[in-house]
Amino acid sequence: MTLEPGLLENPSYGPESGDVVAVPDATPPTPVGWRNGVGLAFADLRHVDGTPFDLCSRSVLNRVTDTLEAAGYVPQVGIELEFSLLRPTEDGSFEPFNDRSSYDMDAIDQAADLIEDWTETMGVAGFDVTCIHQESQPGQYEITFEHGDPVEIADGVIFFRQMLKSVSRRYRLKASMMPVPYTGADANGMHVHLSLWDTALEMNTFAAETNNLQFPSGTYPADGAGLSAVARHAIAGPLEHANALTAICAPTVNSYRRLRPGSWAPTSIAWGPDNRSTVLRIPPHLGAGTRLEFRLPDTSCNPYLALAVILAAGGDGIEDRLEPPEPTTGNAQRGRHERLPQTLWAALDRLEADGLLSRELGETLLESFVKLKRNEFGRYQEAVSEWERETYLDAF
């Protein structure tokens, strides 16, 4: 199904197909705090005969996680989500909820009751919120979750999206995870923090005792701490597959307004210690807290698919013992690094050509995803924007 009414031509799952069954987890339903007596069940999709449904993205993430665990690595994931809060205007449109910017305390005060409701509702559902703050743009906030199992974290992202819209509506406000809702504004990203642990969850396999990283001035990592060989391989994997990952992690036409120079989003394939200009950043919290921050995804992505392909790429780097290039300490947007795809169409080309991600997603899901997104890009090309009219109508 497309984002707009209507179906694709010759879809993988068309009107001639049979039923699909949602098989919920064997856990109590998640309480929906904004609806008394209502619970939500997370489920995997299967055919009626019990066989896996090829288009179930949650099943893909479960499968990738199982593969890593079979190799002796238990993934732990943390998420930072940015979103835009909007208020209605007299003419019926919407504008940013406030006129504040990064870390402004007044922005927190203005939304204090709403933030309390967001946090309490997530807590009742079993998802621990560690922080909410005002981001760089008016009306833009960021929320972070406590790290955990990838499938549970992806469930939390899905739950948060629904909760955010529903609870905000009660305040007569609109909340959106559209990557770039306004021209010229910084955008809404979904930063993924990833570490791999031993099967007992006692040892972070990314941690090393040798300090082998040069952090920027003012950054103080733990003494004698660095990155293990496993971590280096896990860095190399997503860098190797970054072009193909872009299609999953930045899956809308609007996503590519975020991946532009001069923003806080990555534009080039590079990594670096505490470097936010790169696709992959190493936070300075080393030792037991050693992790990789993958900064490519935005908040329009399917979290199950995004986490699945990121983990699969990391696992591929470990399996093949790939080595990353030298870390970048300067602004990667100004360096001679390979540029990420600049359009959704170009990213889809790279996704189709990537053998690893094609295999991990499966032929049916890959074909369906690409077909959906090429259809979306085609509809975008058919729509003439106001900018085009203002620029070209009288010029030619």
N, C-alpha and C positions, 0 to 999 in steps of 0.2 A: 504494500500500500504506500502511496506517495504521501507527502505532507499536505497536499491539497486533495480535494475530492477526485475520485477516479482511480482506475487501475492501470497498470502497465500493460503494454501489448505483449501477449504470450508470457505471462508471469510464471515463475517456477511453481507457485502455489496458486492455481487458478480455480475457477468455479467448478471444474470437473474433479477437483481433489476431494478427498474424504475429510472426516473430522480430525482434529488435533486435540489431545488431552493435556491439560495443565496438571502436572503432578507436583503438589506442594511438598516442601521440606517437612520432615517428621519433627517439627518443632511447633510450639504454640504460635498462633497468629500474632503478628506485630500490632500492638494497640495503635489505633489512629486517634491521636489525642484531640483532634478538632471535631470528631464525630463520636458522640457517646455510644458505647456498646458496639463499635465497629472495629474489626481487625482486618489486617492485610496479610495474605499468605504469599510468600515468594515461591515460585514454582519453575520447574523445567518443563519444556514442551516435548511431548512424545506422540507418536502415532498411536492409534487405538490398540494395536497389537503390542505396545510397550517398547517398540524400537525407537531410537533417538530421532527427533525431528531435525532435519538438516539446517533449518533456518533459525534454530534456537541459539541466540548469542550467549545466554547464560551457560548452556551446556558446553559451548566452546571454551569458555573461561574455566569451567570445572575440569575439562579434559587437559588443558594446558597446565593447570595447577597440579593435577594428578601426575603428569609426566615429570614435572620438576621434583615432586616429592619422591617419585620412584627413583630418581637420580640422587636422592639424599639432600635435597634443598627444599626447605619450607619457606615460601615467600610471605613477607609481611609488607603491607602497603598502607601508606598514609596519604590523605587527599587534602589539597587546598582548593576551594571552590570560590570563584569570584562571580558576582551577579549584580544586576542593576535594579534598584528600587525606584519606582516612578509614582508620581501623584497626578491626579486629574487636574486639568485646567478648565477655565470657564468655557472654552470653545469645544470641549469634549475630547481634546487630545491629552497627551501625557508629557510630563517634563521630569527631570531628575528630582528625587525626593528632597535633596538639600543642595546647597551650593558650596559644600565643604570639599576638602581633599585629604591626602594621606594622613591617617592616624589622628585626625581631628577629634578631640574629645566631645565637642559640641554635637558632632554627627552621631556619636554614641548616645548622648543625652536625648537628642530628638527622637531617636528610635528605641529608647530604653524599654518601653513596654512591649514593643514588637520583638525585640531581640530576646527578651525574657520568655516570650511565648515560643519563639523558634527553638530556643535552647531547651526549654522544658518539654516541648513536644518530641524533640529528638531523643531526649533522655528517657522519657516514658517508653519510647519505641526500642530502647536498648542501644542507641548510638551516642557515644560520648563526644560532645562538642568541647574542644580544647580552647578555642579562641574565635572571637568575631571582632573585626575592626573595620574602620572606614578605609577604603582603598583610594587610589590616586585621583579618580574622577568623581564629580558630584553625583551623589546617589549610589555610588558603587561600594559594595561591602564584600568582605571575604570571610569565609568560615573554614575552620579546619576541624577534622575528625581525628580521634584517637586511632592509631594504626591497628591493623588486624589482618585477618584472612582476606585475600583478594575478592572472593565471591561475596562475603559479608560486607566488605567496603563498597563494592559496586551496588549491592542492594541498598546500602545507606545513601548513595548518591541518588538513586532512583526515588527512594522514599523522600529525601530532602527536596527534590524538585517538586514533587506533588505537594508536600507540606508547605513549602515556601509560597507557592501560588495560592493555596487554599487559605492559609492563615493570614497572608498579606491582604487578600480580598476582604477579609473581615474588618480590616482597617481602611477599606476603600482605597487600597493601593494596588499597584500592579508590580509584580516581580518578574524579571526576565533573565534567562541565561543565554540570550542571543549574544554571540561573540562580540559584535561591534554594533551597538544600537544607535550610535551617533557619529557623524562625520568628524574625524580628527581626534576622537577620544581614544584613550587607552582601552584595552579590550578585556573581556572576561575569559580568563584561562582556567584550566583544571590541572594543577601541578601534581604529579604523581611521585611520591617518595617510596623508594623500593629498597628492601634488603632481603637477603637470603640467609636462613638460619639452618642449623643442624636439626635433625628430626626430633630431638628433645627440646628444641627451642631454648637451648642454653648457650649456644655460641653463634655469634654473628660471623658468617663466613666471609664477609666483606672486610672485616677488621684485620689490621696487621700492626705489629709492634714497631715496625720500621717507618720512620717519618720520611716519606718519599714524595711529598707534595709541597709546592711553594704557594702559600696563600697570600692574598693581597695584604698590604699594610693595614693594620687595625683589626685583622682577623686572627684569633688566637685558638687554634685547634689544640686538642689534648696533646701534652708532651709525649714524644715517642710513639705517636700513632700515625697510621697511614692506611694505604689500600692494599689488600691482599691480591694475589694473582687472580683469584676468582672474581674479585671486583673489577679488575682491569678487563678481564674477558667479558664480563657482563656489561661493561661500558662499550666495548668494541662492537658488540652485537647490535644494539639499537642504532649506533652510528652507521654501521654497515647497511642497515635496512631503513634508514631514516626517511628516504624519499618515498618508499612504499608505506611506511607508517603514517605519513602525513595524510593520506587519503582517509584513514580510519580515525586519526586523532583530530583532524581538521576537516570534517565531513560536509560542510555546507559552503555555498558560494560566499557567504558573508565571512566565513572563517579566514579567508585570505586577505581581508582588510586588517586583520590582526597581525599577520605574519609579514610585517613591513619594517624597513629600517627606521630607526628613531623611536621605536616603542620598546616596552619591556619584554616583548615576546621575541623568541628566537627567529632568525632568518637564515642562518647558515649552519652547516653540519660541523659542530665542534663541541668540545667539552672543556671544563675548567674548574679549578677550586674556587668556590664561592663566587662564581662568575655567572651573573644572570643574563648575559648577552648570548649564552650558548644554549644549544638544545639540551645538553645534559650538564647539570651543576652538581658539584660535590659540596654539600653543606659542611661547615667546619666542626660539626658535632661528631668527632671520630670516636675510636674505641668501640664500646658496645652500641653507640648510636650511629655508627657508620652507615650511610645510605647514599643512594643515587637519586637526584631529583630530575625527573624528565619533564621539561617545560613546554613541550610541543602541544599537548592536547588542549582543546578549549572546551567550554561547558556545553557545547551542542553535541558532543560525541556520545556514542553509546558506551557507557563505562565498562560493560562486560567485554565488548570487542576491543576497546582501547587497552584495557589491562591485559587481555589475552595476547594481543600482538606484541605489546611491550615485553611481557614476560617470555613469550616465545623467542623474541629476538635476543633477549638476554641469555636465555638457555642455549640458543644457537652459538652465541659467542663463547660460552663456557665449554660446550661440547667440542667445538672446533679450535679452542684455545686461541681465539683471535686476539690480537694486540691492538689497542687504540693508538691513534697518532699522539704526538706530544700535546699536553694540555695547553689551553689558550689562557693567557693571563691578561691580554688586552681585550678591547671591544671586538668581539667576533663579527659584528656587523660591518666593520671596516677592514677586516682582514681578507686574505685570499682563500677563503674557505668556499667549498661548494655550496651554492645557494639551494635552499629548499624549493620545491615546486611552488610556483607563484599563482597557480589556478587549480581549482578542483579537478578540471579535466586532465591537466598534466600529472597531478598526483595519482589519479586513477590509472593512467598509463603505466606509471611505475609500480603500482600495486599489482596489476595484472601480470607484469613481467617478473615479479618477485616469487621465486619458487617456494621459499620457506613459508611466507604468509599465505600463499595460495593453498599450500598443503594443510596448514593449520586451520584456516577458515573452512576448507572443504569446497569442492567445486560448485555445489549448488548455492551456498551462501555467498561465495565470492561473486558468482555470476549475477545473483539477485542484487547484491549491494551495488555492484558496478552499474547495472542496468538502471536501478533506482536513481543513482547519483548522476548518471549521464542524462537521464530524463529531467532531473532537477536543473542541471546546467543548461539544458536546451530551453527550458521555460524561462530561465534567467536571461538568456540571449534574445528571446523574443520580446522582452519587456524593455522599452526605451525609458531611460531614467530622466528625471528633471535636470540633472547635471548635463546630460548629453544635449538636451534641448537648449539649455542656457548657453552652452559652449559653441554649438555647431549651427543652430537654426539660422541665425543671421550672418554667420561667418562665411557660408558657402551658398 
